[in-house]
Amino acid sequence: MRAPRQRWNWVQSADLGGRWITTQGYAEVTLAGNKLHATLRFHAEDGSIYQSLEAILDEDGVEATVRSSDPTVAPFHLGGTIFQGDPRDGVEPMMMLLTDGTTVLSLAHGPHSDQGNL
């Protein structure tokens, strides 16, 4: 049985020689047991994939591998923490904060995940 896909929102910042590049969009996320797969996109209308993420979740946090849609960009690894909130409107809010020290990626899911970032 395939786990249902959920819509999440994401934001990513990366250090480029002392300057920050910040990107954001929405993600199609599938959680199955302790595994998470996310397809990161800029816009719902756009359809093109920016990055994909495969992660393992456990009591110690999250370990993820991120792959760019650009084949010239090498995959990279991020680790971090999961934060969960109290259920609201039938949805349990969840946020992941992942980093490798120079890149920060956060994914969030909650009752407003069907809306774009502010």
C-alpha positions as CSV (number, residue, x, y, z in Angstrom):
1,M,0.0,0.0,0.0
2,R,1.4,3.4,-1.0
3,A,1.4,6.2,1.6
4,P,-0.7,9.2,0.7
5,R,1.1,12.2,-0.7
6,Q,0.9,15.5,1.2
7,R,1.5,19.0,0.2
8,W,4.1,20.8,2.3
9,N,5.9,24.1,1.9
10,W,9.7,24.6,1.9
11,V,12.4,27.3,2.1
12,Q,16.1,26.9,1.5
13,S,19.0,29.2,2.0
14,A,22.6,28.6,1.0
15,D,25.8,30.5,1.5
16,L,27.5,31.5,-1.7
17,G,30.8,33.0,-0.7
18,G,29.4,35.3,1.9
19,R,26.1,36.0,0.2
20,W,22.8,34.1,0.8
21,I,20.6,32.7,-1.9
22,T,17.1,31.9,-0.7
23,T,14.5,29.8,-2.6
24,Q,11.1,28.6,-1.7
25,G,8.1,26.7,-3.0
26,Y,5.9,23.7,-2.3
27,A,6.8,20.0,-1.9
28,E,4.9,16.8,-2.6
29,V,5.8,14.6,0.4
30,T,5.2,10.9,1.0
31,L,5.8,9.5,4.5
32,A,6.0,5.7,4.7
33,G,7.2,4.3,8.1
34,N,10.4,6.1,8.9
35,K,11.1,7.1,5.2
36,L,10.2,10.4,3.6
37,H,10.4,11.3,0.0
38,A,9.8,14.9,-1.1
39,T,9.7,16.5,-4.6
40,L,10.5,20.2,-4.2
41,R,9.0,22.6,-6.8
42,F,8.9,26.4,-7.1
43,H,5.3,26.9,-8.1
44,A,2.3,24.6,-8.4
45,E,1.6,25.9,-11.9
46,D,5.2,25.4,-13.0
47,G,5.5,21.7,-12.6
48,S,9.3,21.6,-13.0
49,I,11.2,19.8,-10.2
50,Y,13.8,21.9,-8.3
51,Q,15.2,19.1,-6.1
52,S,14.2,15.8,-4.6
53,L,14.9,14.6,-1.1
54,E,15.1,11.1,0.4
55,A,15.2,11.0,4.2
56,I,15.3,8.6,7.1
57,L,13.5,9.7,10.3
58,D,14.3,8.3,13.7
59,E,14.4,9.3,17.4
60,D,17.7,11.1,16.8
61,G,16.4,13.3,14.0
62,V,16.5,13.3,10.2
63,E,19.3,12.3,7.8
64,A,18.6,13.3,4.2
65,T,20.1,13.2,0.7
66,V,19.1,16.0,-1.6
67,R,19.4,15.7,-5.4
68,S,19.1,18.6,-7.8
69,S,17.2,18.4,-11.1
70,D,20.4,19.8,-12.6
71,P,22.6,16.7,-13.4
72,T,25.8,18.8,-13.0
73,V,25.0,19.4,-9.3
74,A,26.3,16.7,-7.0
75,P,23.9,15.2,-4.4
76,F,24.4,16.6,-0.8
77,H,23.6,15.4,2.7
78,L,21.7,17.3,5.4
79,G,20.8,16.4,8.9
80,G,18.5,17.9,11.4
81,T,15.5,17.8,13.7
82,I,11.7,17.2,13.4
83,F,9.3,19.4,15.4
84,Q,5.7,18.4,15.8
85,G,2.8,20.4,17.1
86,D,-0.6,19.7,18.5
87,P,-3.2,18.7,15.9
88,R,-5.3,21.6,14.6
89,D,-8.2,21.4,12.1
90,G,-7.5,17.6,11.8
91,V,-3.9,18.1,10.8
92,E,-0.8,17.5,12.9
93,P,1.7,20.3,12.2
94,M,5.2,19.1,11.5
95,M,8.4,21.0,10.6
96,M,11.9,19.7,9.7
97,L,15.0,21.9,9.9
98,L,17.9,20.4,8.0
99,T,21.5,21.8,7.6
100,D,25.0,20.9,6.7
101,G,26.5,24.2,8.0
102,T,26.2,26.1,4.8
103,T,22.8,25.1,3.5
104,V,19.6,25.3,5.5
105,L,16.4,23.5,4.2
106,S,13.1,23.6,6.1
107,L,9.9,21.8,5.2
108,A,6.7,22.5,7.0
109,H,3.2,20.8,7.0
110,G,0.1,22.0,8.8
111,P,-3.4,23.2,8.4
112,H,-2.3,26.0,5.9
113,S,0.0,23.8,3.8
114,D,-2.5,24.0,0.8
115,Q,-1.6,27.7,0.6
116,G,1.7,29.2,-0.7
117,N,4.4,30.8,1.4
118,L,4.0,34.4,2.5
